[in-house]
Amino acid sequence: MPEDILFTPLVMRNLTIPNRLVRSSISGRIDNYNGSGTLARLNFEKKFARGGVGAIISSHVPVHLEGRVLPNYATIDCDERIKFWAEVGKQVREASNGECKYVLQLSHSGRQQDIPGIENLNRHPRSATGQRDVFNGLRGVEMTVDQIQEMIQWFVAGAVRARAANLDGIELHSSNGYLFTQFLSSAINDRTDEYGGCLQNRARFLIEVIRAIRKAVGNDYFLMVKVGAEDLDNAGTFPLAWKQGNSLADAIQIAKWAEEAGADALHVSTGSSFPHPHNPAGPMPWKTLARTYQTVIASGEHTFRNFLAFRYPGLRWVVKQMWGRTQFFVKDGQAVAELIEGLNAESARQIKAAVQIPVLCTGGFQTAERIREVIRTNCCDAVTMARPLLANPDLPDMFRTGMNAAPKPCSYCNECLANVIEHPLGCYDLRRYDGNYEEMMHKVMSVFEDETPANMIALPMATPVPTQAARPSGMPLRESGLWTNVIAFKAIYNIVTSLVFFLLPFSGPAFNDIFFTSKALPRTYSQLFLLHAAVFGYGFWVVSRDITKNHLVIQLGVMAKLLLAGVILVHWWEGNITPYLLGPAAVDLLFALLFVIFLVRMSKFQLGCAK
């Protein structure tokens, strides 16, 4: 039997991987806010290593906090991060019996910074341009030449740290709209100095970074460059409104220059932004974005406009038409798998024909036959996968057993993309879980575990200070909060009412006449309300601190409110008070009703807990 091309080693300069299946850059907000790594990151990467991929390309790893795309992604911006990344590489190798390689993707957001983070508050990130992007309105600050040189050193330092962490190599993220793309793209770069204008000038920054890294880490360390085959910059907007950007011919030339500068391999993607109508290919779940996009509203000048468009069906239809204008691989709102898988293969083939170094290609790959086809026809030397592996982390092992596809393949629905800006990364296609939401949540949350040290001494539990209302056992948290607020509001209302009626007799006859028709009643009523409202107000406040206790106060309050409302009605009927005092009586009746409902609900939940 001939050897399966999927599981033959790929020998590259400075790195050999055991098969042709690579996990592409993908991750979620699972690290600490300051850029340090977590156990969740280790668990996330290990599950792909156990599934049989030959190599893992990390998520975008910022070389500086200023340039992170989102908070809660581990960084490589300081020497303190080396130890964590060393542990990631070590555990990935252990999880795969020493087979899987780990490549760190060095990144800087440039202007494409979805959520800046508190450390970047009121500060735009450095970019090739000061112009905002078309879709989100994200804006950067055009770098000076001196700042460009400083940026180059940030990337060099990141590469040096990656090597110090004993990782297997690095990838420069020069596609999908991030900083390198902002220099490379003719649709974005509007500079007039030596880093703008012609293609050679626009590629200068990338080439200088490659050469500087080679000088710092040597020629024996793996360095891959991710390139965009085509920008298609206006694919998600009106067709004639903006430039299309770089062409495939431009990408081929950039690939040649990257090879000459010292790149060991190329990784072909597409699109001048992320997300992009062609990356990740598939329909955009606008309804989900209507719920999660709120997270980025403050980031761009067009984001609030977008949020409204996503939220309301009429406007959503307009955005959907614009975004889907060039999505020939989406029919009736669903992805056509045969059209998506290998979407970039032809572009990769032309790039591969122009260079001597290996070419990896991304593009929705998830069937063994299609992957074999693109490798055998010299489109690429290996494929990279993200969403299909998110859906089926053990997909390579399935191929190894002779399966052509997973029983439940990725649907390219992009629910993972729409959720990740606010929620943990995972497959959110409920259809793959047969509608079982709990099962889906268990899968998504599987990378998280308790990080309490095993040797921590258990301390006796102290009595909590009642700084806020305790949640009654069994009662939903939202309902518990509602009743806490209702009772606290009534406490404040009573105390304020007592103060008003205490001061009322001293306000003069004009104000008294608003409420009373008998001159003998005001002081009596003010004292009545003072005693009633102040005492019960204090009692309600005590109950609001812990609504599981002191229900006798609520019961007495119900009786008092009914009696007080009755007294006011009698005096109004006899002509002693004006109709204005019927307002407070109505309020008391309303709260009496609410308190009765509260007592019934509490009785129900406490009875359920007793059982």
GUMI-862219 format. One record per residue: residue in three letters; x, y, z of N, C-alpha, C in turn. Coordinates in pm, whole numbers, plus 50000, padded with zeros to 5 digits. Layout:
AlaXYZXYZXYZ...
END
This chain:
Met500854988050000500005000050000500895012550000Pro500655021949904501485034149901501275042350027Glu502325049650065502275057750186501315069350167Asp500505072050268499525083050264500275096250274Ile500105104850173500805117650169500475126250291Leu499275124150351498905132050468499835129850585Phe500415117650591501195114150709502675111650676Thr503115117850568504545117950540505135130750599Pro506325130150652506925142150713507145153250610Leu507005165450655507325177050572508645182750624Val509655181750540510985186350577511175200550525Met511325209850616511585223750580512935227750637Arg513475238250586514715243150643514465247250788Asn515175241250879515115244251022513935237951096Leu513075230551027511965224051098511395212651013Thr511175201351077510495190051015509275186651098Ile508115185951033506895182151105506455168351057Pro505835160351145505585146251114504485143551013Asn503615153350987502565151350887502205164750823Arg501225164650735500895176650657499665184050710Leu499315181550835498115187350896498525196451011Val498255209350997498725219351093497535227051150Arg497545228851280496515237351343496895251851320Ser496015259151253496275273151223496015281851346Ser496335294551333496215303851445494755305751484Ile494435301851606493075303651658493125302851809Ser492325310851875492265310352021491175319652068Gly490995320152199490025329252257490645337052371Arg489815344452441490295353052550490395344652677Ile491445336552685491555326752794492785328952881Asp493505339852859494685342652941494405354253037Asn495385357653117495215368553212495235382153143Tyr494635391853206494485405053144495835411553116Asn496835408853200498135415453182499025408653080Gly498515398153013499295391452910500015379052957Ser499905375653084500485363053132499555351553096Gly500125339553084499365328153039498645320853152Thr497765311753114496955304453211496945289553179Leu496415282053274496235267753255495265264953140Ala494295273553121493345271753011494065271852876Arg495055280552861495845280952737496565267652716Leu497165262452820497855249552809496875238552769Asn495725238152833494725227952802494215229352659Phe494035241752616493535244352480494505238852376Glu495785241852391496755237552291496975222352295Lys496935216652415497205202252427496135193552360Lys494895198352356493865189852297494075188152147Phe494695197852081494995196351939496225187451919Ala497195188852009498375180252002497975165552019Arg497075162852112496605149152133495815144052013Gly495185153351938494375149351823495155145551701Gly496495147951701497315142851592497845152751492Val497705165751513498275175251417499795174651422Gly500425178051310501875177851305502505190151367Ala501775201151368502295213551427501125222451467Ile501395231251560500415241051606501015254851589Ile500265263551523500625277751516499795284751622Ser500455291751712499745297951824498755308451774Ser497925313151865497105324851836498025336951818His497455348051774498285360151759498865364051896Val500175364951902500885367852027501505381652015Pro500985391552086501475405252071502925406852118Val503685414252041505065417252079505115429152174His503955435752192503865447052285502405448452324Leu502135452252450500755453852494500005464352413Glu500725474152362500105484352279499435478352156Gly499965467152109499505461351984498715448551997Arg498065446452111497255434352118495875436952058Val495345426651995494065427851927492925428152027Leu493045419752130492045418552236492775416152367Pro492205420252479492785416352608492645401252629Asn493355396252730493275382152771493865372552668Tyr494835377352592495675368752509497105369552563Ala497745358152580499115358052630500035365352533Thr500995372752585501895380852505503325375452512Ile504205381752435505635378552439506405391652449Asp505835401052525506365414752528507445417052632Cys507735406952715508765408752817509365395152852Asp510545395252915511245382752946510465373953043Glu509595380053124508815372253220507875362353151Arg507585364553022506675355652949507375343052896Ile508695342952896509445331652838509095318652907Lys509035318753038508795306553115507455300253077Phe506425308453062505115302853027505135296452890Trp505685303452791505685297852656506565285452648Ala507605285052727508425272852733507585261152784Glu506735263852882505865253352935504825249052831Val504315258452753503365254852647504025245152548Gly505215249052501505915240352406506205226652464Lys506625226252589506945213652656505715204652666Gln504595210252712503395202152730502775197852597Val502895205952494502435201852361503225189752313Arg504535190052332505355178652291504995166152372Glu504815167952501504485156452586503125150652549Ala502165159152515500815154452481500795146752350Ser501825148652267501875142052136503015132152125Asn503535127852239504675118552241505875124152164Gly506075137152177507225143552115507075146951969Glu505885144751912505705146451768505355160851728Cys504395166751796503835179551752504805191151778Lys504955199651679505805211551690504945223751726Tyr505585233651788504835245451830505525258051776Val504765265551696505275277651631504525289751687Leu505265299751733504665311651793504425322251687Gln503195327151679502865337451581503065351351643Leu504065358551593504345372051642503425381951572Ser502815390651653501745399051598501765412951659His501235422251583500905435651633499645439851560Ser498675444951634497375447951576497425459151473Gly498345468851493498185481051417496835486951451Arg496185493151352494895499651380493785489351405Gln493985476851362492935466651374492915460951516Gln492515469251608492505465851750491045465651795Asp490485453651807489055452151834488675457651971Ile489465454352073489245459652208490605464052262Pro490845476952277492195481652313492675477052450Gly491775475752545492205472752682492425485552759Ile492345484752890492425496752974493785503552963Glu494845495752935496175501852926496325510352800Asn495445508552703495485516552580494355526652573Leu493755529652688492645539152692493095552752638Asn492275558252547492535571552488493855572052413Arg494305560352362495555560052284495355551052164His495535556752046495405548751925496695540851902Pro496585528651851497785520651827498575525951707Arg499845522651706500695526451592500285518651468Ser500385525151353499975518951228500795524751113Ala500565519350995501175525050875500455537750834Thr499205539250880498355550150836497595556050952Gly497155568450936496285574551035494825573750996Gln494555567550880493175566350833492475554750904Arg491175556150924490395545650987490055534850883Asp489765522850933489345512350840487895514550801Val487505508550690486215511450630485065505750711Phe485195493650762484055486850820483785491050965Asn484785489751051484595492951193484985507151230Gly485715513651142486175527151176487275527251279Leu488085516551284489205515851377490335524751325Arg490895532751410491885542551367493215540351439Gly494305542151366495635541451424496345554751410Val497605554951451498445566751438499595563251345Glu499785571051240500865568351146502225569551215Met503005558851205504305558551272505325567351200Thr506185573251279507355579851221508385569251185Val509415572951113510475563351077511165558151203Asp511395566851300512015562351425511125552251497Gln509825554451495508915545151560508875531751485Ile509035532151354509105519751277510335511651318Gln511445518451336512655511451379512475505451519Glu511775512551606511495507151738510585494951727Met509585495651637508675484351617509435472151569Ile510385474051481511195462851432511895456051549Gln512405463951641513095458151757512135450751849Trp510865454951854509865447451933509685433451875Phe509625432651743509485419451680510745411051700Val511885417451691513145410151713513175404651855Ala512815412951953512805408352092511845396752112Gly510685397252045509735386252054510305373451998Ala511015374351887511635362551827512725356751917Val513515365451975514575360952066513965353652185Arg512875358952238512215352452352511605339052313Ala511045338352193510485325552147511565314852139Arg512735318652090513825308952083514305305352224Ala514365315152312514775312552450513795303052518Ala512535303252476511515294352532511575280352471Asn512535278152382512715265052318511515261152233Leu510835271052177509755268152083510365264651948Asp509565258551862510115252851739510245262951625Gly509685274751643509815284851539508855296251562Ile508845305451468507955317051474507285319251340Glu506145325951344505455330351223505185345151235Leu505455352751130505115366851126503715368251066His502825374551140501435375551098501275387451004Ser501585385150878501545396050780500395394250682Ser499245390550736498025389250657496845393550742Asn495645393450680494385395150756494215408650822Gly494895418850772494595432450815495395437850931Tyr496285429950988497055434851103498235443451054Leu499145446851143500105457451116500865455650984Phe501395443650960502155441550837501265444250714Thr500015439550719499095441950607498875456850586Gln498825464250693498585478650682499725485750609Phe500925479950615502025485050533501965479650390Leu501665466750377501735460050247500625464350151Ser499435466850203498255468750118498215482550052Ser497975482449922497835495149850496525502049883Ala495575494449941494295500449980494365507150116Ile495415504350192495525509650328496685519450342Asn497845515650292499055523650309498995536150222Asp498915547750288498875560550215500095569050245Arg501175562750288502395569950324503065575550198Thr503865585850219504595591850107506115590950127Asp506555583750233507985582250256508465568950200Glu509625564250246510205551950191509455539450232Tyr508415540650318507605529150357506215529550293Gly506045537950192504775538850121504995540949973Gly503895540249897503995542349754504065529249678Cys505175526449614505315514449533505345501849621Leu505165490249559505105477649633506395475049710Gln507525478049650508795475749718508905483949845Asn508435496349841508435504649961507445499450066Arg506275495150019505275490250114505725477250181Ala506535469550112507045456950169508305459050253Arg508835471050255510105473650322510055469950471Phe508975473450539508875470650682508955455650709Leu508175447750637508205433250656509585427550629Ile510205431650521511525426250485512575430350590Glu512485442450639513445446850743513245438850872Val512005435450906511755427451025512355413451008Ile512155407250891512705393850866514225394050878Arg514855403750816516315404450819516835407150960Ala516145415851033516585418951170516445406751260Ile515375399051242515195386751321516275376651288Arg516555375051161517615365651119518955369551183Lys519215382251186520475386851245520535383851394Ala519375384351461519335382551606519285367851647Val518525359551575518345345551617519185335851535Gly519805340751427520605332051343519815326051228Asn520505318951143519885312951025519375298851050Asp519495293851174519105280151204517845279351288Tyr517005289551282515755289451358514605291651261Phe513545283651273512445283751177511685296951181Leu511475302651062510745315251048509805313950929Met508525315050956507515314250851506805327750840Val506375330950720505675343550695504275340550642Lys503275345950709501885344550662501585355950567Val501175352650446500935362850343499485362150296Gly498945373650261497615374250203497695373450053Ala497005363749993497065361949848496435373749776Glu495295378149825494605389649768493965397549881Asp493965410949868493345419249971491825418949964Leu491285420349842489825421249825489245431049926Asp489855442749932489565452350040488135457250038Asn487515457549920486145462649912485115451449906Ala485515439149941484595427749929483385429050022Gly483565435350137482465436450232481775449850231Thr482065458050128481485471450122480925473549982Phe480555485749950480075488649816481195486349715Pro480895480049602481965475749510482825486849455Leu482295498749440483075509549378483545519849479Ala483295517349607483555527549709485015528549748Trp485745517349748487125517549794487985508949703Lys489275510549717490215502949637490155488149672Gln490515479849576490515465549600491765461249674Gly492855468549661494075465149732494995456049651Asn495875449049721496885440849655496275429249576Ser496915426249466496505415149380497355402849409Leu497025391749345497825379549360499245381749308Ala499385389549203500725392449150501565399749255Asp500935408749329501655415549437502085405549544Ala501185396449579501485386449682502655377549638Ile502685374049513503775365549462505115372749476Gln505135385649444506375393149457506785394549603Ile505835397049689506145397949832506705384749882Ala506125373749836506605360449876508055358349834Lys508395362849715509785361549666510735369649755Trp510355381749785511215390049870511365384050009Ala510265378550063510345372350196511295360450194Glu511265352550087512185341150074513625346050069Glu513875356249991515225361649980515725367250113Ala514825372850193515215378950320515495368550427Gly515035356050406515345345650504514185337550555Ala512985338750495511845330650538512075316050501Asp511695306950591511815292650568510585286550504Ala509445293150517508185288150462507205299750453Leu506155297450372505095307350355503765300950391His502875309050444501555304450487500535313450417Val499745307950326498875315850240497475317050298Ser497025329450312495665332450356495075342550259Thr494045349950300493465359950212492745370650292Gly492545382250229491775392950291492605403350361Ser492175415950350492905427150411492345431150545Ser491475422850602490905425650734490515412450798Phe490175413350926489635401550994488585406151092Pro487365400651079486975391150975486835397950840His486705389450737486605393650598485585384450533Pro484845389050433483845380250371484405366850323His485725366450294486335353950247487195347350354Asn487225353050475488055347250580487575351850718Pro487045342550798486785328550766485545327250676Ala485695319550571484635318450471483395311950530Gly482245317650496480975312550546480055324150579Pro478815321050612477875331750647478255338150779Met477925350750792478165357650919476895356851004Pro476985351851127475795350751213475425364251273Trp474685372051197474395385851237473575386451366Lys472675376851387471855377051508472725375251633Thr473725366651623474635364951736475465377551757Leu475895383651649476665396051661475835407251723Ala474525406951702473665416951764473755416251916Arg474145404551967474265402652111475685404752160Thr476695401152082478085401652130478855413852083Tyr478425420151975479195431151917479235443352008Gln478325443752108478325454852203479675456452271Thr480445445452278481745445752345482705455352277Val482555457652147483525465852073482965479552035Ile481795483052086481155495552044482075507652064Ala482825507852174483655519452204484955519752126Ser485235509452047486555508351984486695516151855Gly485645516951777485765523151644484735533951621Glu484925541451514484035552451482482775547951410His482775535451359481595530051291480935518851370Thr481485515551485481015503651556479585505151609Phe479215517051656477845518851704476865517851588Arg477245523451476476415522151355476235507451321Asn477335499851325477255485651294476365478251392Phe476505481651521475695475051623474215476851596Leu473815488951560472405491351528471995483551404Ala472885482851306472585475451183472435460451210Phe473275455151299473175440951332471905438051410Arg471465447651489470385445251586469005445551523Tyr468795454051421467465455851366467365449451228Pro466355440851208466265432651086466345440450956Gly465685452050949465715459750825467125464150789Leu467855469550888469225473750865470135461750846Arg469855450950918470675438850907470655433550763Trp469525434850698469415430150560470385437650470Val470525450750492471445458750411472885453950431Val473295452250559474655447750588474885433850529Lys473905425350542474025411750490474255411750340Gln473565420550268473745421250123475145426350087Met475615436050160476955441450133478025430950163Trp477925424750280478935415050322478925402750233Gly477755398550193477635386250115477745388149965Arg478025400349922478025403449779478955394449698Thr480125391049755481105382849681481215368649739Gln480295364949827480355351749890479615341449804Phe480235337349694479635327549605479495313949670Phe480175312049783480175299049852479075298249959Val478195308249964477065308150057475775308149977Lys474935298150001473655296949931472525295850033Asp471545304550020470385304450109470805305250256Gly471835313150283472285315350419473145304250477Gln473445294050398474255282850445475525281550361Ala476605277250426477865275350354477795262950267Val478375263850148478505252150060479915246750081Ala480025235750151481325230650194482275228250078Glu481765223249967482625220049852483255232449793Leu482595243949808483135256449753484095263249849Ile483945260449978484815266850077486125259250093Glu486065246050096487265238150124488295240050012Gly489425245450047490465248249949490255261249875Leu489565270649938489255283349873490495290749825Asn491615289249897492845296249862493835287549786Ala493415275649748494365265949690494985270949560Glu494215276849472494775281349345495765292849366Ser495455301849457496405312649488497695306849545Ala497555297049634498735290749693499555283649586Arg498885277649488499615270649380500485280349301Gln499955292149271500725301849195501885307449278Ile501665309349406502755314049493503825303349504Lys503405290949523504365279849537505215278349411Ala504615280849295505355279549169506445290149156Ala506335300949235507275312049221508405311749323Val508335302449420509345301949526509895287849540Gln510965286649618511595273649640511285267949779Ile510755276149868510495271750005509075265950014Pro508805257650114507475251550128506375262050149Val505185258250104504015266950116502905259450189Leu502375265550294501225260350365500015268550324Cys498845262350324497635269250277496495266950374Thr495785277650405494575276650487493355278550399Gly492205274150447490995275850366489945265250388Gly489545263050512488415254350541488625239550515Phe489845234950514490115220750486489585211850597Gln488855201150557488405191550658488055177750601Thr488405175250477488245161650422489585156750371Ala489875144050398491175138450360491385138850210Glu490375135850132490515135449986490895149049930Arg490245159649977490555172949925491965177249965Ile492385173850087493735177550131494785170050048Arg494555157250026495495149649941495575155849802Glu494425160149750494385165749615495245178349603Val495095187649700495835200149687497335198049708Ile497715187949785499145185249803499715178549678Arg499005168749624499485161449506499555170149381Thr498675180249371498665189049255499545201349275Asn500395200849377501375211449402500745225049431Cys499565224949492499015237549540499735241949668Cys500125232149748500795235049873501495222549923Asp502275224150028502985212850088502295207650213Ala501445215750273500675211850391499495221350402Val498495217350478497335225950497497245229850644Thr496655241450668496415245750805494905246550826Met494475243150946493035242550976492775249551109Ala491655256151119491265262751244489865258051285Arg488825263251221487465259551260487185244451253Pro487615237551148487375223051145487985215651263Leu489155220251310489755213951427489095218451556Leu488555230351557487795234751674486565225851691Ala485955222151579484805213151585485225198851617Asn486345194551562486825180751579488335180851602Pro488795182951725490235183651752490995171151713Asp490315159751708490975147051673490785143451526Leu490515153351442490315150851298491515143851234Pro492775147651263493905140251205493905125451240Asp493565122151363493495108051401492375100851328Met491285107951299490225101951218490745098551079Phe491495107951018492085105350887493015093250892Arg493735092151002494705081351015494025067551015Thr492795067251063492075054451066491405051350932Gly491525060250835490935057950705489675065750677Met489185073450773487975081450751488295093250659Asn487325096850576487515108350488487085121250554Ala486145120550648485625132450713485105128750851Ala484935138650934484375136551068482875133651055Pro482325125651146480875123051142480045135751153Lys480545145351230479875158251245480865169251208Pro481005172051081482025181751038481635196151073Cys482615205051062482365219351078481395223950970Ser480425232151010479425237050913479815250650857Tyr480945256150900481395269550859480375280250895Cys479615278051003478545287451039479085300351100Asn480345300051146481015311651206480405316251338Glu479645307551404479175310851538480355312251635Cys481415304651611482605305751695483185319751686Leu483225325151566483775338551544482915349251612Ala481605348151597480715358351653480695358051805Asn480955346551864480925345352009482235349052076Val483365347452005484665348152072485025361952124Ile484435372552071484775385852121484265388052263Glu483295379852305482745381552440482795368852522His482805357252457482705344552528483905335652498Pro484065324652572485175315352543485065309752402Leu486205306852342486215301252207485775286752209Gly484955283152115484505269352103483555268151986Cys483105256051959482115253851853480735256451911Tyr480045266651858478725270651908477615266651811Asp477885257251722476845252451632476015242051707Leu474875246251757474055237651842473585225051768Arg473535225651637473115213951559474075202351575Arg475345205451598476335194751613476195187551747Tyr475435193351838475195187251969473755182051980Asp473105180751864471715175951859470795184451946Gly471075197451951470245206752025470475206852175Asn471455199552223471725198752366472645210252408Tyr472065220852462472835232652498473835229852610Glu473425221652708474315218452819475555210952771Glu475375202052677476525194752622477465204252550Met476895213652475477725223452405478525231752504Met477885236452611478585244352712479685236352780His479415223752807480445215252869481675214252778Lys481435213052649482545212052554483325225152546Val482595236152538483245249352528484085252052653Met483565248452770484235251552896485295241252936Ser485505231352853486365220152893487825224052915Val488265235452862489665239352880489915245653016Phe488835249353085488985255953214488975245753327Glu489795247953427489785239653546490285247953664Asp489975243053783490355250053905491875250953916Glu492385263153931493835265053941494295267054085Thr493435263454182493845264354321494985254554347Pro496095258954405497215249754431496775237654513Ala497265225954473496855213554540497305213254686Asn498405220154718498935219754855498425231154942Met497415238354894496885249454974496175243855097Ile496445249355214495835244955339494405250055345Ala493465240855370492065244755379491835252455509Leu491265264255499490995272555615489545271255657Pro489255272355787487855271755829487085283455771Met485865280555731485065290955666484585301055770Ala484875313555745484445324155836483015328455803Thr482355334255900481015339455877481115351655787Pro480435351555673480575362855580479965375455636Val480595386555604480055399555643478895402755550Pro477735405855605476555407855519476595421355449Thr477525422855354477625435455282476585436455173Gln476015425155134474945425555037474025413755062Ala472875414155000471905403655025472435390254980Ala472265380255065472645366655027471615361054932Arg472045352754844471135346454751470405335054821Pro469075335054828468365324154891468585311254814Ser468805300654886469075287854822467925283954732Gly468235281154606467225276854511466625288054430Met466615300354480466025311354404467005316154298Pro466545318254174467445323354070468105336354112Leu469345338154073470105349854115469455362854071Arg468905362953952468295375353902467055378953984Glu466235368954022465045371654101465425376154242Ser466475369854297466955373954429467345388654430Gly468065392754325468465406854315467285416154301Leu466255411454227465055419654209464365422454342Trp464165411954422463485413854551464325422254647Thr465625420454643466495428754725466295443554693Asn466245446654564466075460654524464685465954559Val463645457554544462285461854576462175465554724Ile462695456954812462595459354956463445471354997Ala464645472454939465515483854971464875496954926Phe464225496654809463555508754760462445512954855Lys461675503154903460575506554996461115511955128Ala462255506755171462875512055293463225526655276Ile463845529955165464225543955139462995552755125Tyr461985547355056460735554755037460095558255172Asn460065548455262459455550855393460215561455472Ile461535560455470462345569955547462195584055491Val462185585355360462005598555299460605604055330Thr459595595155324458215599455355458095604355498Ser458745597255591458685601555732459315615155750Leu460415617755680461075630755690460175641855635Val459505639055521458635649155459457485652755552Phe456825642655609455665645555694456055650955831Phe457305648655870457775654855993457955669955973Leu458475673655856458745687755828457515695155778Leu456495687855736455325693955674454665704855760Pro454455702755892453785713155972454575726255978Phe455895725555954456725737855963456865744955829Ser456185739655726456365745355593455385756655562Gly454455758855654453505769655632452165764455585Pro451145772655595449775768255561449585765155413Ala450355771855323450155769855180450435755255141Phe451535749855191451905736355158450965726155224Asn450535729555350449605720855421448285719455345Asp447875730455280446585730355211446565720955092Ile447755717355043447795708054930447245694454972Phe447545690355098447195676855142445995676455236Phe445805687255317444825686355424443745697055411Thr442525693155448441425702755452441105706955594Ser441535699055692441305702255833442595707155897Lys442555718955964443755724556022444205716956146Ala443355708456197443715701256320444495688456291Leu444555684456164445115671356134446605671056101Pro447215681256044448585679855994449585674256094Arg449655680056217450675675256310450395660756348Thr449155657156365448815643256397449265633856286Tyr448995637756161449385629256048450905628456033Ser451565639656056453025639356042453645630056144Gln453125630156266453655621056369453325606556336Leu452115604256283451715590656244452655585056137Phe452905592956033453775588555924455215586955971Leu455615595956064456985595056116457195581756187Leu456285578556278456435566056353456315553856262His455285553956179455045542456091456175540555990Ala456485551155918457435550055809458865547755857Ala459265554955962460645553756009460915539756065Val459995534856148460215521656209460205510756103Phe459195510856017459125500655914460205502455807Gly460565515055782461655517255686462945510755732Tyr463245512555859464445506155913464315490855905Gly463125485855939462925471455933463105465955792Phe462545472955691462705468655552464175468855510Trp464905478855556466325479755521467105467655575Val466775463955698467425452055756467105439755673Val465855438255631465475426655550466205426755416Ser466375438455358467025439255225468485435055229Arg469095435355347470485430955359470605415755349Asp469545408655385469515394055371468065389855362Ile467585388055242466145385855222465705371855261Thr466625363655312466235350355360465765350855505Lys465875362555570465575363455714464565374655742Asn464065374555869463225385355921461955387655839His461335376855796460125378255715458935383355795Leu459015382555930457945387956014457785402955991Val458905409855966458855424155937458025426755811Ile458225418455709457465419855585455995417055609Gln455695406655688454305403255717453615414755790Leu454265420355893453695431755966453565443855873Gly454545445355783454495456455689453285455555598Val452935443555555451765441755470450495446155546Met450365441655670449185445355749449135460455774Ala450305466355807450345480755834449955488755711Lys450425484355594450135491755471448655490955437Leu448055479355459446625478155432445825486955527Leu446205487055656445505495355752445675510155722Leu446925514055688447195528155659446425532855537Ala446385524355435445625527955315444155529455349Gly443655520755438442255521955479441985534755553Val442895538655644442735551155720442695563155626Ile443605563255528443645574555434442365575255352Leu441865563855309440625563655232439455568855314Val439385565255443438305569855530438355584955546His439565590255573439695604755591439425612355462Trp439775606455349439455613055221437945613255201Trp437265602355238435815601355222435125611655312Glu435725613955430435125623555523435515637955492Gly436405639855394436775653355354437875659455437Asn438605651355514439695656755596440985658855519Ile441145651555410442375652555329442005654355183Thr442925659455107442715661354963443045648454888Pro442665647354760442965635154682444465632654662Tyr445315642954688446745641054667447325630054756Leu446735628354876447255618054966446835604054925Leu445945602954823445605589654772446795583354699Gly447725591954653448925586754587449745578054678Pro450165583054797450895574454890450115562054930Ala448775563254940447975551454973448085541054863Ala448055545354736448175536054623449545529354622Val450575537254655451925531554662451995520654768Asp451385523454885451395513454992450655500754951Leu449545502454882448795490654836449625482554736Leu450345489654646451185482754549452265474554618Phe452935480854717453995473654787453445462454874Ala452235464354926451625453355001451445441154910Leu450995443654787450835432754690452175426354656Leu453205434754632454535429554599455105421254715Phe454885426054837455405418754953454715405254969Val453415404854939452705391954945453295382154842Ile453555387154720454175378654617455545373954663Phe456305383054723457645379454772457565368254876Leu456635369654972456495359455076456105345855018Val455235346054918454835333554854456005327154781Arg456775335554707457935330254632458995324654727Met459265331854835460265327154930459825314154995Ser458535313255028458015301055087458185289254994Lys457975291554865458105280954766459535275854758Phe460495284954749461895280754732462445274554861Gln462075280154975462575274555100461975260855127Leu460715258855085460105245755098460795235755007Gly461125240354885461845231454791463205227454844Cys463925236754909465235233654964465125223855080Ala464045225255161463855216455276463645202055231Lys462965200455116462755186955064464065180855016
END
